[in-house]
Amino acid sequence: MARITQQQKEENKANYNALIVKIFLAEGWSSVTYDRLAKETGLRKSTLQGYYPSNSDFAVALKGKIFPIIAATLDFSSKDTFIQSWERGLSQTEFSMVIRMFIANAAMKESHPQTKAGVTKLIELVAHKLPEENALQLIDSVMGTSVIKLLFAD
């Protein structure tokens, strides 16, 4: 079999990353698997492992893609509008998939560093946009609300 160039490998990885993001935002993190990617791409799992040595490496595809979705969904006009926009966001597929991933990752023994960095960045954004509010407490509140609302979502 012919070897591919570094440029082709980078283009392939960009395409696979886009597929990972698409699957994640539509169906959730649990749908991002070697089997699913192999089915979608027509590649063998062993080929995909050359790009993503372990399942946790799929998270690289999300870098820089998640925070804009969160920020675009939220209204920082006031504490109340922030909470309302967060709750509305939970009924939107992409936003709810991101929050589900945050919650699931937080429940793991070792959370992924990107998740911690993303939540920290969100807390910092809330602190900047709503300086009169306790940003950590506000995120704590909406994350707790998210657990209950997503648990009982139809």
CORFENLIN-V981687 format. One record per residue. N is the residue number from 1. PSI is psi as a letter, one per 30 degrees, with the letter a starting at -180 (999 if undefined). NEAR is the number of other ideal C-beta (glycine too) atoms within 12 Angstrom. Layout:
BEGIN
<<N | PSI | NEAR> <N | PSI | NEAR>>
END
This chain:
BEGIN
<<1 | k | 5> <2 | k | 5> <3 | k | 8> <4 | l | 15> <5 | l | 10> <6 | e | 10> <7 | e | 10> <8 | e | 14> <9 | e | 16> <10 | e | 14> <11 | e | 15> <12 | e | 23> <13 | e | 26> <14 | e | 17> <15 | e | 21> <16 | e | 33> <17 | e | 29> <18 | e | 20> <19 | e | 31> <20 | e | 36> <21 | e | 32> <22 | e | 24> <23 | e | 28> <24 | e | 33> <25 | f | 30> <26 | e | 19> <27 | f | 22> <28 | l | 23> <29 | e | 33> <30 | f | 17> <31 | f | 24> <32 | j | 34> <33 | l | 23> <34 | e | 27> <35 | e | 17> <36 | e | 26> <37 | e | 36> <38 | e | 21> <39 | e | 16> <40 | e | 22> <41 | f | 25> <42 | g | 12> <43 | l | 22> <44 | l | 16> <45 | e | 20> <46 | e | 13> <47 | e | 20> <48 | e | 33> <49 | f | 18> <50 | f | 18> <51 | e | 32> <52 | i | 29> <53 | f | 14> <54 | l | 14> <55 | e | 22> <56 | f | 20> <57 | f | 24> <58 | f | 33> <59 | f | 29> <60 | e | 24> <61 | f | 31> <62 | f | 35> <63 | k | 20> <64 | f | 16> <65 | f | 26> <66 | e | 35> <67 | e | 25> <68 | e | 21> <69 | e | 27> <70 | e | 37> <71 | e | 25> <72 | f | 18> <73 | f | 29> <74 | k | 34> <75 | j | 21> <76 | g | 28> <77 | e | 14> <78 | l | 18> <79 | e | 25> <80 | e | 17> <81 | e | 17> <82 | e | 32> <83 | e | 29> <84 | e | 20> <85 | e | 26> <86 | e | 35> <87 | e | 26> <88 | e | 18> <89 | e | 30> <90 | f | 32> <91 | f | 19> <92 | k | 22> <93 | e | 20> <94 | e | 28> <95 | e | 31> <96 | e | 32> <97 | e | 34> <98 | e | 40> <99 | e | 43> <100 | e | 32> <101 | e | 38> <102 | e | 37> <103 | e | 28> <104 | e | 21> <105 | e | 28> <106 | f | 23> <107 | f | 15> <108 | l | 16> <109 | e | 7> <110 | j | 11> <111 | l | 21> <112 | k | 28> <113 | e | 16> <114 | e | 26> <115 | e | 31> <116 | e | 18> <117 | e | 21> <118 | e | 32> <119 | e | 32> <120 | e | 20> <121 | e | 23> <122 | e | 36> <123 | e | 25> <124 | e | 19> <125 | e | 25> <126 | e | 35> <127 | e | 21> <128 | e | 15> <129 | f | 23> <130 | i | 27> <131 | f | 15> <132 | f | 14> <133 | l | 26> <134 | j | 15> <135 | e | 26> <136 | e | 18> <137 | e | 17> <138 | e | 29> <139 | e | 33> <140 | e | 19> <141 | e | 22> <142 | e | 38> <143 | e | 31> <144 | e | 19> <145 | e | 23> <146 | e | 33> <147 | e | 22> <148 | e | 16> <149 | e | 24> <150 | e | 28> <151 | e | 15> <152 | g | 10> <153 | k | 16> <154 | 999 | 6>>
END
